[in-house]
Amino acid sequence: MLLTCPTCRSGLQVPDGTTAMVRCPACKTVFSPAAGLAPPEPEPEDEEPKRRKRREDEDDDDEKPRKKKSARDDTETSDAVAETENRDFEPGYFDEKPKTKRRRSPDDDDSLTPAERAALKAAFARGAIGCKLILLSLALYMLALTLIIIFWFHTAFTEPNPAYIIGAGAIGLINWIVGAIGVGLCLSGPVAPGHWRFGIAAAVATALHLILLAVLAGQGRETSPGREADPTGPAVKWGLLPTRLDAVTFYLTLIIYQDEDIIPKGEMRLSIVVGVLEMMRNVLILMLISSLARAAGDEDLAHRCTRGAGFACFGPGTLALCMLLFSVAIIETNAQTGTFAKIIFTTVRMGTYAILLGTLFPGLMAVRETADACDEPFQSSLPKL
């Protein structure tokens, strides 16, 4: 609809049917659409005196004192004008606004048949249960490490108590069983890039870790906190079950100081292999969880799972370097004997398990959020209100 400004005679285009007040973009005059529709009246040549008279009257009106507007009136007027400008003059105001692109949930995807939709929801349900079992497994893992830390702290003041080690070993065994079931359920969850590769690799690493751990516990000859607590009792075998990541921290020391007796070399080789498999299992499980997060539509959560896997392998590697520096200080200063050396060794071992526990925490939080994401997939891609 074409309107004509009654003041400056400028033409302006507004949507058809507009009833609100409009403002002329040239002279800023606010007028109604009805006033703009009236055709301009022709001005005869002999009306020049009347126009001059009318102009003089308008100048007299301008010179009269005007009533001072309140701040409230100015605010209401500016709001009304802003509303009119946004509605009638804002470019593209009446155009359809672009819709936010997001991945569709199984319930919203019309391309899926009811059977496919039900199968996808069931896959997400299995993935959510698997993530919760892995979450429980990591919590038990950290509890077992906490019991070992308490054991070393208790050992610094009194005689070693094997009950801590037996309890940590029993919890470690439950941790492995629950984690293996969780891996199986996650493997049967929704498919995403890397799902099968990481899932099958995690299952193989879990199985190999179990086989070698069973051989290690059956022999009962490797060095562990259980041997410190009870050299000939059942704590020796139970002490091998919570974790063997502590043995991985000694591999650099074993390579460099092969002729020193600071570490019993013959009783640590198989433990190092088992510890490496344990670290690989943790990393691959977290990468499998990252695939589930990606399948649920949360790319940022998938990256957090990947960072959790990085912490799981970065921690033992850093501790191996720190343990090497500690061994260099002990061996080169010939401080391997005495009460002070025993206190230092106890403190270092306790700190090693504490750091290993801390490296599992980012993965624990990422698994917890992935379980929530599988319960309600694609929620992260919804528009934020």
Secondary structure as the mmCIF struct_conf table of DSSP 4:
data_model
#
loop_
_struct_conf.conf_type_id
_struct_conf.id
_struct_conf.beg_label_comp_id
_struct_conf.beg_label_asym_id
_struct_conf.beg_label_seq_id
_struct_conf.end_label_comp_id
_struct_conf.end_label_asym_id
_struct_conf.end_label_seq_id
STRN STRN1 LEU A 2 THR A 4
TURN_TY1_P TURN_TY1_P1 PRO A 6 CYS A 8
STRN STRN2 GLY A 11 GLN A 13
TURN_TY1_P TURN_TY1_P2 ASP A 16 GLY A 17
BEND BEND1 ALA A 20 ALA A 20
STRN STRN3 VAL A 22 ARG A 23
TURN_TY1_P TURN_TY1_P3 PRO A 25 CYS A 27
STRN STRN4 VAL A 30 PHE A 31
HELX_RH_AL_P HELX_RH_AL_P1 PRO A 33 LEU A 37
BEND BEND2 ALA A 38 ALA A 38
HELX_LH_PP_P HELX_LH_PP_P1 PRO A 39 PRO A 42
HELX_RH_3T_P HELX_RH_3T_P1 GLU A 45 GLU A 47
HELX_RH_AL_P HELX_RH_AL_P2 GLU A 48 GLU A 63
BEND BEND3 LYS A 64 LYS A 64
HELX_LH_PP_P HELX_LH_PP_P2 PRO A 65 SER A 70
HELX_RH_AL_P HELX_RH_AL_P3 ALA A 71 ASP A 88
TURN_TY1_P TURN_TY1_P4 PHE A 89 PHE A 89
BEND BEND4 GLU A 90 GLU A 90
TURN_TY1_P TURN_TY1_P5 PRO A 91 GLY A 92
BEND BEND5 TYR A 93 ASP A 95
HELX_LH_PP_P HELX_LH_PP_P3 GLU A 96 LYS A 101
HELX_LH_PP_P HELX_LH_PP_P4 ARG A 103 SER A 105
TURN_TY1_P TURN_TY1_P6 PRO A 106 ASP A 108
TURN_TY1_P TURN_TY1_P7 ASP A 110 SER A 111
BEND BEND6 LEU A 112 LEU A 112
HELX_RH_AL_P HELX_RH_AL_P4 PRO A 114 THR A 155
TURN_TY1_P TURN_TY1_P8 ALA A 156 PHE A 157
BEND BEND7 THR A 158 THR A 158
HELX_RH_AL_P HELX_RH_AL_P5 PRO A 162 LEU A 187
TURN_TY1_P TURN_TY1_P9 SER A 188 SER A 188
BEND BEND8 GLY A 189 GLY A 189
TURN_TY1_P TURN_TY1_P10 PRO A 193 GLY A 194
HELX_RH_AL_P HELX_RH_AL_P6 HIS A 195 GLN A 219
BEND BEND9 GLU A 222 GLU A 222
HELX_RH_AL_P HELX_RH_AL_P7 PRO A 225 ALA A 229
BEND BEND10 PRO A 231 GLY A 233
TURN_TY1_P TURN_TY1_P11 PRO A 234 PRO A 234
HELX_RH_AL_P HELX_RH_AL_P8 ALA A 235 TRP A 238
TURN_TY1_P TURN_TY1_P12 GLY A 239 LEU A 240
BEND BEND11 LEU A 241 PRO A 242
BEND BEND12 ARG A 244 ARG A 244
HELX_RH_AL_P HELX_RH_AL_P9 LEU A 245 VAL A 248
TURN_TY1_P TURN_TY1_P13 THR A 249 PHE A 250
HELX_RH_AL_P HELX_RH_AL_P10 TYR A 251 ILE A 256
BEND BEND13 GLN A 258 ASP A 259
BEND BEND14 ASP A 261 ILE A 263
HELX_RH_3T_P HELX_RH_3T_P2 LYS A 265 GLU A 267
TURN_TY1_P TURN_TY1_P14 MET A 268 MET A 268
HELX_RH_AL_P HELX_RH_AL_P11 ARG A 269 ALA A 295
TURN_TY1_P TURN_TY1_P15 ALA A 296 GLY A 297
HELX_RH_AL_P HELX_RH_AL_P12 GLU A 299 GLU A 332
TURN_TY1_P TURN_TY1_P16 THR A 333 ASN A 334
BEND BEND15 THR A 337 GLY A 338
HELX_RH_AL_P HELX_RH_AL_P13 THR A 339 ASP A 375
BEND BEND16 GLU A 376 GLU A 376
TURN_TY1_P TURN_TY1_P17 PRO A 377 PHE A 378
HELX_RH_3T_P HELX_RH_3T_P3 GLN A 379 SER A 381
BEND BEND17 LEU A 382 LEU A 382
HELX_LH_PP_P HELX_LH_PP_P5 PRO A 383 LYS A 384
#
